[in-house]
Amino acid sequence: MHTEDPFVQALPENAAFWEAADRGELLLKHCTDCGKPHWFARTVCPLCGSDALEWKTASGRGEIYSFSVVRRVGRPYVLAFVKLDEGPTVMSNIVDTRFEQLHIGQRVRVVFRAVPEGRLMPFYVPEEA
């Protein structure tokens, strides 16, 4: 049986992200050559190919680009693509809201919640929540 915590094996290119998440802070990689942020963390900029990258704190705010209510065994949940104000789109869960109150273009903000592995993970809630 495999019981190893997947977060323990954080790769060098995303370790800073998880360390910041444990502090309740959302980070994005930014290219210092083209000036654009991107997600997910990589060793080179996917937009210009530069390896001149740095982490910067993100606002954690954005809008729902697309979402789906997943109804499987257990409790239903919302899986969404959130377009961050900084530009990149991230996939996450929308929590603490009624499904029928969600809509495309709705403003959301990041919150950090503990997951079973004991780490904090970013989720999103409607800004008015």
C-alpha positions as CSV (number, residue, x, y, z in Angstrom):
1,M,0.0,0.0,0.0
2,H,1.4,3.4,-1.0
3,T,1.0,5.9,1.9
4,E,3.7,8.4,1.0
5,D,2.6,12.0,1.2
6,P,2.7,13.4,-2.3
7,F,3.6,16.9,-1.0
8,V,6.8,15.6,0.5
9,Q,8.0,15.0,-3.0
10,A,7.6,18.6,-4.1
11,L,9.8,19.3,-7.1
12,P,12.3,22.1,-6.9
13,E,10.3,24.2,-9.4
14,N,7.2,24.1,-7.2
15,A,8.5,23.8,-3.6
16,A,8.3,27.5,-3.0
17,F,4.6,27.4,-4.0
18,W,3.8,24.8,-1.4
19,E,5.8,26.6,1.3
20,A,3.9,29.8,0.6
21,A,0.6,27.9,0.6
22,D,1.4,26.7,4.1
23,R,1.6,30.4,5.1
24,G,-1.7,31.2,3.3
25,E,0.0,33.0,0.4
26,L,-0.5,32.4,-3.3
27,L,2.5,32.6,-5.5
28,L,2.9,32.7,-9.3
29,K,6.1,32.3,-11.3
30,H,6.9,35.5,-13.3
31,C,9.3,35.8,-16.2
32,T,11.7,38.7,-15.7
33,D,12.4,38.9,-19.4
34,C,8.9,39.1,-20.9
35,G,7.3,40.3,-17.6
36,K,4.4,37.8,-17.7
37,P,3.2,35.5,-15.0
38,H,2.4,31.9,-15.7
39,W,0.9,28.8,-14.1
40,F,2.0,26.0,-13.6
41,A,5.5,26.4,-12.2
42,R,8.2,25.5,-14.7
43,T,11.9,26.0,-15.1
44,V,11.4,28.1,-18.3
45,C,8.8,30.6,-19.3
46,P,6.2,29.0,-21.6
47,L,5.6,32.3,-23.3
48,C,9.2,33.3,-24.3
49,G,11.5,30.4,-23.3
50,S,13.5,32.4,-20.8
51,D,14.9,30.8,-17.7
52,A,14.9,34.1,-15.8
53,L,12.0,33.4,-13.5
54,E,11.0,34.5,-10.0
55,W,8.1,33.9,-7.6
56,K,5.8,36.8,-6.8
57,T,2.8,37.0,-4.6
58,A,-0.5,36.9,-6.4
59,S,-3.7,38.7,-5.4
60,G,-5.6,35.5,-5.2
61,R,-8.5,37.1,-7.0
62,G,-10.1,36.3,-10.3
63,E,-13.2,35.1,-12.0
64,I,-14.8,31.8,-12.8
65,Y,-13.9,30.9,-16.5
66,S,-15.7,27.5,-16.4
67,F,-17.0,25.1,-13.8
68,S,-18.6,21.8,-13.3
69,V,-20.4,20.1,-10.4
70,V,-18.9,16.7,-9.9
71,R,-21.4,14.2,-8.6
72,R,-19.6,11.0,-7.7
73,V,-19.7,8.7,-4.7
74,G,-19.6,10.9,-1.6
75,R,-20.3,14.6,-1.5
76,P,-20.6,16.6,-4.8
77,Y,-18.0,19.3,-5.3
78,V,-17.3,22.1,-7.8
79,L,-14.2,21.9,-10.1
80,A,-13.5,25.2,-11.8
81,F,-11.1,27.0,-14.0
82,V,-10.4,30.4,-12.4
83,K,-8.8,33.1,-14.5
84,L,-6.6,35.1,-12.1
85,D,-6.5,38.9,-12.3
86,E,-2.7,38.5,-13.0
87,G,-3.6,36.5,-16.2
88,P,-3.0,32.8,-15.7
89,T,-5.9,30.3,-15.4
90,V,-5.7,27.8,-12.6
91,M,-7.9,24.7,-11.9
92,S,-9.2,24.4,-8.4
93,N,-12.4,23.8,-6.3
94,I,-15.0,26.4,-5.4
95,V,-16.1,25.9,-1.8
96,D,-18.5,27.3,0.8
97,T,-21.3,28.2,-1.6
98,R,-24.4,26.7,-3.1
99,F,-23.8,25.3,-6.6
100,E,-26.8,27.0,-8.1
101,Q,-25.4,30.4,-7.1
102,L,-22.3,30.0,-9.2
103,H,-22.0,31.5,-12.7
104,I,-19.4,32.1,-15.4
105,G,-17.6,35.4,-14.8
106,Q,-18.3,35.4,-11.1
107,R,-15.6,37.0,-8.9
108,V,-13.8,34.7,-6.6
109,R,-10.9,34.9,-4.1
110,V,-8.5,32.3,-2.8
111,V,-8.8,30.7,0.6
112,F,-6.4,28.0,2.1
113,R,-7.8,24.8,3.7
114,A,-6.1,21.9,5.2
115,V,-6.3,18.7,3.2
116,P,-5.9,15.1,4.7
117,E,-2.1,15.2,4.0
118,G,-1.9,18.0,6.6
119,R,-0.9,20.7,4.1
120,L,-2.8,23.8,3.1
121,M,-4.2,23.9,-0.4
122,P,-5.7,26.8,-2.3
123,F,-9.4,26.8,-3.0
124,Y,-11.7,29.6,-4.1
125,V,-14.9,31.2,-2.7
126,P,-17.1,33.8,-4.2
127,E,-15.8,37.3,-3.3
128,E,-19.1,38.1,-1.5
129,A,-18.7,35.0,0.7
